[in-house]
């Protein structure tokens, strides 16, 4: 019985449509701004945020830093983002 050799290649990539979303306007500076720093809770994500916070604090006169966690494997609901309404800018980190 000859089954034959068949190779089926699947491409999981979809075409990107830039009309699906809009980039947030850029801040002119981080001086006087609150920066949200959210991590996915994996190994070293918090350490990376600590390093970023140190660098930003040296370079800018930040009004404050908000820290929190996010869930990376699904879309989070607005009420799940801790204190996000206070943030002028947001940095997400993930670690492994």
KERO-214347 format. One line per 4 residues: their letters; for each residue x, y, z of C-alpha. Coordinates in steps of 0.05 Angstrom, whole numbers, always signed. Layout:
N
a) X Y Z; ... $
END
This chain:
96
xxxx) +0 +0 +0; +31 +66 -22; +7 +126 +20; +52 +175 -16 $
xxxx) +91 +233 +11; +50 +295 +20; +73 +357 +56; +21 +409 +74 $
xxxx) +47 +477 +96; +1 +522 +137; +15 +596 +142; -13 +625 +208 $
xxxx) +4 +696 +189; -51 +743 +167; -45 +806 +128; -37 +868 +171 $
xxxx) -88 +923 +160; -63 +989 +187; -134 +1017 +185; -153 +971 +243 $
xxxx) -123 +1016 +295; -93 +1083 +307; -28 +1100 +342; -34 +1140 +405 $
xxxx) -8 +1210 +400; +64 +1216 +424; +80 +1254 +487; +129 +1312 +478 $
xxxx) +163 +1294 +544; +156 +1249 +604; +171 +1306 +652; +112 +1315 +699 $
xxxx) +79 +1251 +674; +56 +1188 +708; +84 +1125 +676; +47 +1059 +683 $
xxxx) +92 +998 +687; +56 +933 +679; +87 +864 +677; +62 +794 +661 $
xxxx) +89 +765 +726; +139 +719 +694; +210 +711 +717; +252 +775 +710 $
xxxx) +195 +819 +685; +194 +857 +750; +270 +865 +749; +266 +893 +679 $
xxxx) +214 +944 +701; +258 +964 +760; +315 +978 +712; +270 +1018 +666 $
xxxx) +242 +1057 +724; +312 +1075 +748; +333 +1100 +678; +269 +1140 +668 $
xxxx) +275 +1171 +737; +346 +1193 +721; +327 +1224 +655; +259 +1254 +671 $
xxxx) +224 +1289 +728; +167 +1239 +732; +104 +1257 +771; +97 +1184 +790 $
xxxx) +100 +1110 +772; +41 +1063 +774; +57 +989 +777; +13 +930 +762 $
xxxx) +6 +864 +727; -28 +844 +663; -52 +778 +634; -16 +765 +568 $
xxxx) -56 +708 +541; -123 +745 +533; -151 +814 +524; -159 +847 +591 $
xxxx) -222 +885 +609; -214 +959 +626; -230 +947 +700; -173 +897 +706 $
xxxx) -118 +948 +694; -98 +974 +763; -98 +1051 +765; -90 +1057 +690 $
xxxx) -132 +1120 +689; -76 +1156 +725; -24 +1140 +671; +0 +1186 +617 $
xxxx) +44 +1132 +586; +48 +1057 +594; +104 +1006 +589; +89 +932 +586 $
xxxx) +143 +880 +600; +143 +805 +597; +196 +759 +622; +218 +688 +619 $
END
